[in-house]
Amino acid sequence: MEAAIKLMRTPKACYFYDANKNSIIEISAAEHAYLQGAGKIDEASLDGFAHLKELYGQGYLHSLEVERVMNPMTPYLGDLLDRCLQKVTLQLTQNCNFRCTYCTYTHSDGSQRTHADNRMTFETAKKAVDYLLAHSIDTPEVYIGFYGGEPLLEFPLIQKVVEYADGLFPRGKLRYTITTNASILNEEITAFLKGHRFSVVISLDGPERIHDKNRVFAESGKGTFGVVIKKLEEVYRKEPEFFKSLTLNMVIDPSNDFDEVLSLFAEYPFLQECMSQMSVIDDYFTDKKNVVSESYTESMEYQTFLGYLYLLNRIREEEVPAAVLGRIKGIEDDTYRKYQPKDGLGKTSAPGGPCVPGKSRLLVTYDGKLIPCERVSETSQALCLGSLETGIEVKKAEELLNVAALTAEACRKCWAFGLCSSCIKYADEYGELSAAKRLSYCESARANALHGLYEQLMLRECTG
């Protein structure tokens, strides 16, 4: 095999990323040109390049040393799922008072459910809480999430679940999360969320024209922005400290001008008091695919540039749009999370991408099925881990954890092995795990990995 490296060049220098070592190495232009034209690399082929030869002797520039594609957590999977669960997310309802055009449940490609009137009973919710308690003995802090549809449609059930869970878990161990469209927030609900340590994520996609383009009421078809912004203003006015703990989730439609999206914060400055996060519409499960406008790309790149200037201490934090800041700070976090050098991958390893199925964010559907998380198809038989009655089937979880075994030969040749972002949902093809389906995402995964590497180079070159 060829060396498991990715060559890179910036205006300042040349580099390669080494997959075995998870390291970026600076090289000369001549060394870059040689590696670009080289086929199989061995010690003899590097005569005349003393620096490269030295690196080769240290374990760089080799083909991937992985002989068996298996996640290193596999031997411990049973114990992890038995004693180390971190979160269960309760699907309280499949109903929603919104009909968002990009929602996978509004316009599914057939691989997801649609909106329905199905609701979780308190008995099912209790079983889910009991399951978390029984399987989180070694987890210092656990979470219960409330999800839908629109979970606040079932606010009385939320109250009952919280009262029940608070009586079971040791004080301080349990926290709650909820994702809501905020349309039915009121003083009672706000006081309850504040009083029970809820982390609250609220969806708001931009100013009125942009938000209402995609997020409308189910019954009337009218835009929802006016209602949502009024609810947020009320929380800000009456509970300013709690408001600061909220997170605005901005789902960006890339057909819009990004500067117009960000004009939301100029029009409503109080929104800058809370946290913001943004992501582009995930069109994986929908028939309608994203269209990226030129104006979006231009303004997005410029705002990202401002974020880089902030990281380099060239401008103040307040000069960077709040929605951009979280992602930019994540680049710095990735330096310590994803790009730590390694001695090697070892003979047995697996690509990045799949988490430990069910351990971090187990979704419990309204009828008690156990799904790895809310981001995968809940109708797929291949991705169902079990039920509250049977528990997580460890063999099924092991199959999902080691989904890369389907594409082992291709993975063992890929320079992005350790930086892969291929979630298990990208291997699911209408209820079955498919090697071809998984391979179809590889180009995107490599592009994501390369983008991340160039971000790291930008930080390295500008800050040392």
Residue, then its C-alpha position, 0 to 999 in steps of 0.5 A: m500500500e501507499a503511505a497513509i498521508k495527505l499532502m497539503r500546501t499553504p501560501k507559507a509552507c508545505y505539509f503532510y498529515d500522517a494517519n498512523k501518527n495523527s500528526i501534521i509535519e512540515i516539509s520542504a517544497a522539494e520533499h512535497a514534490y517528491l512525495q506527490g510523485a512517489g508511489k510505494i515509499d520505503e527507506a531505500s526510496l527516500d535516499g537523498f531526502a535525509h529529513l524524510k528518511e529520518l521521519y520514516g525511521q520514526g514511523y511516519l510515511h508508512s501505510l496504515e498498520v491496521e490489520r483488523v478493523m475493530n473498534p477498541m471499545t468492543p471488548y468493554l461494550g457490555d460493561l459500558l452499556d450496563r454501567c455507563l449510560q450517560k443520557v436517555t432522550l424521551q420521545l414524548t410525542q411524534n406530534c408537532n404544532f409546526r411544519c418545518t419544510y426541512c424537517t425529516y418528519t415533514h418531508s421524508d424520503g421514506s426512510q423516516r417516520t412522518h408526524a403522528d399523534n403517538r404519545m409516550t405514556f407515563e409508564t413507558a417514561k418511568k421504565a426509561v428513567d428506571y433503565l437509566l438509573a440501573h445502567s449508569i452506576d459508574t457515570p458521575e452525571v447523567y441526563i434525561g432529554f425531552y424530545g418530540g415532535e414538540p415536547l412541550l405539548e406534553f408538559p404535564l408528562i414532563q412534570k411527572v417524569v421530573e418529579y419521579a426522576d428527582g426522587l430516584f437519583p442522588r442529588g446533583k447527579l441528574r440534569y435535564t435537557i429539552t429542545t423546543n420551538a418555544s411557541i408555547l412557553n409561558e411563565e409556568i413552564t419557564a419557572f419549571l425549566k429554571g427550577h430543575r436545571f434544564s438546558v434549553v435549546i430553542s430553534l430560531d433560524g434568522p430574521e422573520r423573512i428567513h425564519d418564516k420561509n421554513r418554519v410555519f404553524a401546522e394548522s394555519g401555515k402562517g409563519t412562526f417568527g412573531v410568536v417565538i420572538k415574543k416568547l424570547e423577549e418575555v423570558y429575557r425581560k422576566e428571567p434575564e439570568f435564565f435567558k443567558s443559559l438558553t441556546l439558540n439553535m440556528v438551522i441555516d438554509p444556504s440558499n439565503d444570504f448569510d449576512e441577512v441571517l445574522s441581521l437577526f442579532a442587529e435587529y434584536p440585540f438582546l439575543q446576543e445575551c444567550m448562547s448560539q449555535m448553527s448548522v446547515i440544514d441536514d437534508y440527508f433524510t429529505d427529498k429536497k436537497n440544499v442549494v448553496s447561493e453564491s451570496y451565502t458562501e461569500s458572506m459565510e467565508y467573511q464572517t468565518f474570517l472575522g472569527y479567525l481574527y478573534l482567535l488570533n487576538r486581532i479583534r474583540e469577541e463582540e465583533v464576531p457574530a454570536a452564531v459564528l463564535g461557537r463554531i470558531k471556538g470549536i476549532e481551538d477545542d479540536t486541537y486538543r480533542k482530535y489532533q493529539p499525536k499518537d504513537g500509532l494506530g496499532k494492529t487493531s483499530a477502527p475509523g472515527g465516526p460511530c460513537v458507542p451506540g446508545k451510551s451517550r444519547l440513547l433515544v427511547t421512542y414513544d413505544g419504548k424502542l431503543i435507538p442509538c440517538e435522535r439523529v438516525s432513522e427510528t424506523s430502521q430495523a438495522l439501527c434498533l438496539g432493542s426495547l425497554e423490555t429486552g434492554i440493549e442487545v449487546k450483539k446489535a450494538e457491537e454490529l453498529l459500533n463496528v460498522a466499518a467492518l463492512t468497508a474494511e478494505a477501503c478503510r485500511k487504505c484511507w488517509a482519513f481513517g482516524l478523522c472519519s465522520s461517517c456516522i452509522k446513519y450513512a450506512d443505513e439503506y432502508g433498514e439494512l446496513s449497506a457497504a455501498k451506502r457507507l462508501s457513498y459518504c466517503e468523499s464527504a468524510r474526506a472533505n470534512a477531514l481535510h477542511g479540519l486539517y487546514e483549519q489547524l494549519m491556519l492556527r499553527e501558522c498564525t499563532g505558532 
